Each structure stands twice: as C-alpha cells, then as structure tokens.
C-alpha cells in the first residue's frame, strides 16, 4: 500500500535529496570503489569466502561453540581483506554508504517521533537500536 500519492511534495523533496546524495563526493567516491571491486573477480571471491566464514562463526557463537581459534582465524582473514586495497576500499565504501542511509533514516525517524526537527543532541546514539523504534528511549 502506497501511503503517499505519486505527486506528493514529500516524494518530490525525497527525490531532490536522492539527487543531492548521488551528486555528493561521498557517493561518487564510494560508487567508484564499488565498481572497482565488482571488476575484480579475485577480490569478490575473497570477500564471499570471508562472508561465509562470518556466517559460520555466527552460527557457532549462537550454539555456544565459538573458540578463540575461530576468532583468531576470523581476525586473520579480516587482516588479509584489509591488506588488499580493492577489498579494503570496497568495505570502506559500504560503511560510508550505510552511514549515509543511517544518518538520513535517523533524522527522518526522529522527526516523525518528535513531531519537529530534532536538535543535534537529540540525534546522539541512545545505545540501544539507533532508530528509536525499539521503545528503549
């Protein structure tokens, strides 16, 4: 169900915001790093293997079977990814883009929660879930 009409002023301003994001240096730099990563099959293979290792260790942790050797192995694999400039740049780009999404979402969410624009201090992480939707604020 669409809440806003296609001609909504909110959607128009959201499109403007999206255009600004696409024009920003943060986005352009990150997109370039992501493109470089997707053109490097070896970097992709290493990253996929690392992701699978992370999933496996998460399952081991949930089952109470995680060992220090597992953690050390994970740290070693992370160091290897970070040593590769393509994967390191990709991971940094992901972090930046996720940060943009998080900041924008947080500002919109807090505005809806408060019914006004939040003050900068009201946007500080509360330490629970960062969205205010968990009832912990």
Backbone as a ProteinNet text record, in pm:
[ID]
protein_1_A
[PRIMARY]
XXXXXXXXXXXXXXXXXXXXXXXXXXXXXXXXXXXXXXXXXXXXXXXXXXXXXXXXXXXXXXXXXXXXXXXXXXXXXXXXXXXXXXXXXXXXXXXXXXXXXXXXXXXXXXXXXXXXXXXXXXXXXXXXXXXXXXXXX
[TERTIARY]
83.3	0	88	67	140.2	72.7	151.6	98.4	90.6	190.8	197.2	154.7	87.1	48.8	173.6	172	289.8	331.1	238.5	267.8	293.4	317.9	336.7	459.6	447.1	560.7	671.4	632.9	732.4	816.4	751.6	826.4	912.6	861.2	940.6	1068.6	1055.9	1173.4	1265.8	1209.2	1290.9	1372.2	1310.6	1384	1497.3	1470.4	1575.2	1689.8	1655.6	1757.5	1838.9	1770.1	1839.2	1933.6	1891.3	1976.5	2100.2	2082.3	2196.2	2293.4	2238.3	2323.7	2405.1	2339	2408.1	2515.9	2500	2596.6	2708.7	2693.1	2790.9	2922.5	3028	3159.2	3165.6	3097.3	3096.3	3037.4	2926.7	2863.4	2950.9	2997.3	3075.3	3201.9	3270.7	3392.4	3360	3255.4	3216	3172.1	3094.9	3048.6	3166	3267.1	3385.6	3458.4	3470	3536.4	3456.9	3326.5	3241.4	3253.7	3255.5	3274.1	3407.3	3512.1	3643.7	3637.9	3571.3	3556.8	3483.1	3373.7	3294.4	3362.8	3472.3	3552.1	3673.4	3683.8	3796.2	3742.5	3746.2	3688.9	3758.8	3890.2	3962.9	3919.9	3903.1	3858.9	3719.3	3631.8	3496	3499.2	3582.8	3593.8	3640.7	3741	3791.9	3685.2	3613.5	3510.7	3395.5	3355.5	3248.8	3291.8	3416.1	3466.7	3466.9	3506.1	3506.8	3364.5	3270.9	3131.2	3076.8	3109.9	3066.9	3129	3256	3321.1	3248.5	3213.8	3141.5	3008.2	2934.6	2806.4	2826.6	2928.9	2959	2992.9	3073.7	3111.1	2992.9	2905.9	2785.3	2700.7	2687.9	2613.5	2682.4	2815	2889.4	2870.8	2870.8	2852.3	2713.7	2611.6	2474.5	2461.6	2538.8	2534.2	2628.2	2701.8	2794.6	2921.5	2957.6	3071.7	3188.4	3185	3288.2	3415.3	3528.2	3655.8	3745.8	3848.6	3946.3	4016.9	4037.7	4098.8	4009.6	3877.3	3783.9	3797.8	3803.8	3814.6	3946.6	4053.7	4184.7	4185.8	4122.9	4115.1	4037.1	3927.8	3846.4	3927.9	3998.7	4080.2	4187.9	4245.8	4346.9	4289.1	4169.5	4103.7	4066.1	4022.9	3990.2	4115.7	4226.1	4351.9	4392.8	4371.5	4405.2	4317.4	4188	4099.3	4142.9	4178.1	4219.8	4352.7	4434.7	4563.6	4546.1	4433.3	4403.8	4335.2	4397.1	4337.6	4198.6	4169.7	4037.9	3930.2	3953.9	3852.5	3844.1	3957.5	3955.4	3874.3	3894.9	3820.4	3671.4	3640.5	3501	3434.9	3502.4	3445.8	3427.5	3523.6	3511.2	3393.6	3377.8	3267.8	3133.1	3122.9	2998.6	2966	3067.8	3048.2	2999.2	3057.4	3017.3	2872.4	2837.9	2700.9	2599.9	2633.3	2544	2530.9	2639.2	2634.5	2541.6	2545.3	2454.5	2310	2281.3	2145.5	2105.1	2195.3	2165.2	2137.6	2221.4	2201.8	2069.1	2039.5	1915.1	1794.8	1800.4	1689.5	1669.1	1778.8	1770.4	1704.8	1744.3	1687.3	1538.1	1500.3	1358.1	1280	1332.2	1263	1244.6	1349.3	1341.1	1245.1	1241	1146.5	1003.2	975.4	840.3	807.6	905.3	885.1	854.1	931	916.2	808.3	776.2	681.1	743.3	874.5	950.6	1090.7	1169.8	1308.9	1385.3	1459.3	1535.1	1656.1	1692.4	1815.3	1931.7	2051.3	2165.2	2186.2	2169	2186.4	2083.5	1970.6	1865.3	1891.8	1991.6	2026.2	2139.3	2194.7	2304.3	2253.8	2342.5	2305.4	2261.9	2149.5	2098.2	2159.9	2232.5	2297.3	2212.7	2090.7	2009.5	1999.5	1920.1	1899.1	1914.3	1945.7	1971.8	1851.7	1736	1622.5	1512.1	1517.8	1413.3	1287.8	1281.6	1160.9	1152	1251.3	1250.9	1189.5	1153.4	1092	1192.3	1319.1	1420.3	1460.1	1403.4	1439.6	1363
-118.2	0	124.9	208.9	335.3	436	497.8	595.4	733.7	767.4	899.9	892.2	995	998.8	1024	979.8	997.8	1143.8	1236.4	1379	1448.5	1372.4	1426.5	1517	1626.1	1715.8	1642.9	1550.7	1473.3	1389.6	1324.4	1244.9	1333.3	1450.6	1543.6	1583.6	1617.2	1656.9	1537.2	1418.9	1298.5	1274.1	1294.8	1282	1385.1	1506.9	1609.2	1564	1509	1459	1347.7	1256.9	1147.4	1200.7	1302.1	1364.5	1425.3	1492.8	1551.5	1442.5	1333.2	1222.4	1169.5	1148.2	1095.6	1190.7	1318.9	1419	1442.2	1387.3	1412.8	1340.4	1397.8	1335.9	1202	1191.3	1066.5	953.7	982.6	880.4	846.8	948.3	924.1	844.7	880.5	809.5	664.9	646	511.1	427	484.5	411.2	367.5	452.5	417.7	298.7	299.3	188.7	58.9	68.4	-49.7	-103.9	-16.2	-59.3	-131.5	-78	-141.6	-281.5	-295.2	-425.7	-524.2	-480.2	-570.3	-604.4	-538.2	-572.8	-658.9	-697	-778.2	-910.2	-1015	-1145.2	-1205.3	-1187.5	-1242.4	-1174.1	-1043	-969.2	-1014.5	-1035.5	-1082.6	-1221.1	-1307.7	-1444.6	-1441.2	-1362.2	-1349.5	-1294.4	-1195.6	-1133	-1230	-1306.4	-1406.3	-1512.4	-1558.2	-1658.8	-1603.2	-1477.4	-1414.1	-1401.4	-1366.4	-1355.3	-1489.2	-1596.5	-1730.8	-1768.8	-1734.7	-1761.4	-1687.9	-1562	-1484.1	-1547.1	-1595.2	-1661.6	-1788.3	-1865.3	-1988.5	-1960.1	-1858.1	-1824.6	-1769.8	-1700.7	-1651.7	-1769.7	-1871.3	-1991.3	-2063.1	-2071.6	-2134.6	-2056.9	-1925.2	-1842.3	-1864.3	-1868.6	-1890.5	-2026.4	-2124.2	-2258	-2271.4	-2165.2	-2168.9	-2247.6	-2258.2	-2339.5	-2257.4	-2128.7	-2042.3	-2053.3	-2074.4	-2088.5	-1968.7	-1956	-1850	-1870.2	-1995.3	-2024.1	-1973.5	-1988.4	-1936.3	-1784.8	-1718.8	-1573.1	-1528.4	-1597.1	-1563.2	-1582.9	-1691	-1716.3	-1607	-1565.5	-1457.6	-1329.1	-1297.5	-1175.9	-1180.2	-1297.9	-1313.2	-1291.6	-1346.3	-1327.4	-1180.6	-1115.4	-972.6	-892.7	-925.9	-856.2	-876.5	-997.8	-1024.9	-942.3	-931	-848	-702.4	-656	-517.4	-489.7	-593.5	-576.7	-560.5	-606.7	-592.3	-457.1	-366	-232.6	-232.5	-329	-333	-371.9	-477.9	-518.2	-418.2	-363.3	-263.8	-140.8	-95.2	20.2	-11	-133.4	-175.3	-173.4	-228.6	-232.3	-91.6	-4.5	135.2	203.9	177.6	237.8	190.8	61.1	9.2	80.4	98.9	164.9	308.6	377.8	517	523.5	438.9	441.2	400.2	300	261.2	373.5	448.1	562.4	671.5	696.9	796.5	753.3	628.2	575.6	588.1	551.8	557.8	699.2	793.8	931.9	988.6	965.9	1018.2	951.5	820.4	747.7	793.5	813.5	856.3	994.2	1085.6	1220.3	1217.1	1141.9	1132	1065	953.7	882.2	966.5	1038.1	1122.3	1238.2	1292.2	1399.6	1350	1231.1	1174.9	1143.8	1096.2	1064.1	1188.6	1297.1	1419	1513.2	1503.3	1596.2	1731.4	1735	1856.8	1814	1909.7	1879.2	1858.1	1751.7	1727.5	1819.3	1848.3	1921.9	1823.8	1874.6	1784	1685.6	1729.5	1641.7	1530.1	1551.8	1450.1	1339.1	1357.8	1257	1166.7	1194.2	1111.4	969.8	873.2	732.7	711.5	643.7	614.4	488.6	413.1	293.2	168.4	181.7	60.6	14.7	82.3	30.9	138.7	259.8	370.9	422.6	357.5	405.4	463.2	437.8	486.2	404.3	306.4	227.3	107.7	87.8	-30.5	-3.7	120.5	153	169.7	179.9	188.8	332.2	428.9	568.8	625.2
0	0	0	-96.8	-104.6	-11.8	75.1	169.1	106.7	28.6	-33	-179.2	-224.4	-365.6	-449.8	-576	-662.5	-679.8	-661.4	-677.4	-544.3	-440.3	-306	-299.1	-225.9	-203.7	-126.9	-39.5	35.2	-61.1	-156.1	-253.3	-343.1	-378.5	-459.5	-386	-258.7	-180	-157	-143.2	-127.6	-253.9	-369.5	-496	-504.6	-456.8	-452.9	-362.9	-247.6	-155.8	-222.3	-289.2	-358.2	-465.6	-536	-637.5	-572.9	-459.3	-387.7	-341.8	-293.1	-249.2	-367.2	-481.6	-599.8	-651.1	-624.9	-669.8	-568.7	-448.5	-342.4	-369	-318.4	-329.8	-258.5	-145.7	-70.5	-154.5	-220.7	-303.9	-424.1	-494.9	-616.7	-586.6	-480.2	-442.6	-404.7	-327.6	-286.3	-405.2	-494.9	-612.8	-700	-710.5	-787.7	-725.1	-593	-522.5	-537.5	-534.7	-550.8	-692.5	-791.5	-930.7	-948.2	-888.2	-895.7	-835.9	-722.5	-657.3	-748	-809.7	-894.1	-1025.7	-1055.5	-1172.4	-1136.2	-1010.9	-963.8	-907.6	-988.9	-951.3	-829.6	-818.4	-703.6	-573.3	-578.7	-459.7	-419.1	-517.2	-487.7	-423.3	-476.5	-424.3	-278.2	-250	-112.9	-19.2	-66.8	17.3	44.7	-58.9	-39.6	61.3	50.7	144.5	286.9	301.1	432.8	487.6	402	444.3	491.4	419.5	460.3	594.3	612.8	740.4	852.8	828.9	928.8	965	863.9	889.2	971.2	935.3	1006.8	1153.4	1175.4	1312.6	1391.8	1325.1	1391.9	1440.8	1357.3	1396.3	1511.6	1506.5	1615.1	1744.9	1734.5	1852.9	1912.7	1827.1	1874.3	1942.6	1896	1954.8	2074.2	2105.6	2217.2	2187.5	2060.5	2019.3	1964	1977.7	1922.6	2007.1	1940.8	2011.7	1983.2	2063.1	2040.2	1906.1	1866.8	1736.9	1623.2	1639.6	1539.9	1528.1	1642.1	1644.8	1582.6	1617.9	1561.9	1410.1	1363.6	1219.6	1148.7	1210.5	1154.2	1146.1	1254.7	1256.3	1149.2	1127.7	1023.3	884.5	861.3	731.8	710.2	816.8	807.1	773	835.9	807.3	660.7	609.8	469	375.5	407.3	325	330.5	448.2	465.3	396.1	378.2	310.4	159.5	106.9	-35.5	-55.6	-129.3	-143.1	-206.6	-293.5	-358.4	-257.2	-180.6	-82.7	32.2	72.6	179.9	137.6	15	-35	-47.2	-91.8	-101.9	35	134.7	269.7	325.8	299.6	343.6	273.5	142.8	66.6	119.5	150.6	208.6	339	421.1	550.3	531.6	435.4	409	359.8	262.9	210.5	316.7	397	506.6	608.5	628	719	668.2	537.7	480.1	501.3	470.3	489.1	636.4	725	868	916.5	872.9	916.1	866.1	739.7	682.6	750.1	765.1	829	972.5	1042.8	1182.6	1192.9	1105.3	1108	1075.8	974.4	938	1051.2	1101.1	1208.8	1333.2	1372.3	1491.8	1469.8	1349.2	1316.8	1332.8	1280.6	1293.5	1439.8	1513.5	1655	1737.8	1712.7	1792.5	1740.6	1612.1	1552.3	1522.9	1517.8	1487.8	1447.5	1396.3	1365.6	1495.8	1505.7	1628.4	1640.7	1762.7	1791	1774.1	1744.3	1724.8	1840.1	1962.4	2078.5	2085.4	2022.3	2022.5	1921.2	1837.4	1737.1	1783.1	1900	1950.9	1973.1	1949.1	1969.2	2112.6	2127.6	2260	2317.3	2234.1	2281.5	2268.7	2214.4	2203.5	2060.4	1979.9	1843.1	1737.9	1778	1685.5	1610.8	1622.2	1544.7	1632.2	1760.3	1849.5	1843.2	1754.9	1738	1830.7	1915.1	1999.2	2135.4	2162.4	2289.8	2402	2369.8	2474.4	2505.8	2434.4	2459.1	2575
[MASK]
+++++++++++++++++++++++++++++++++++++++++++++++++++++++++++++++++++++++++++++++++++++++++++++++++++++++++++++++++++++++++++++++++++++++++

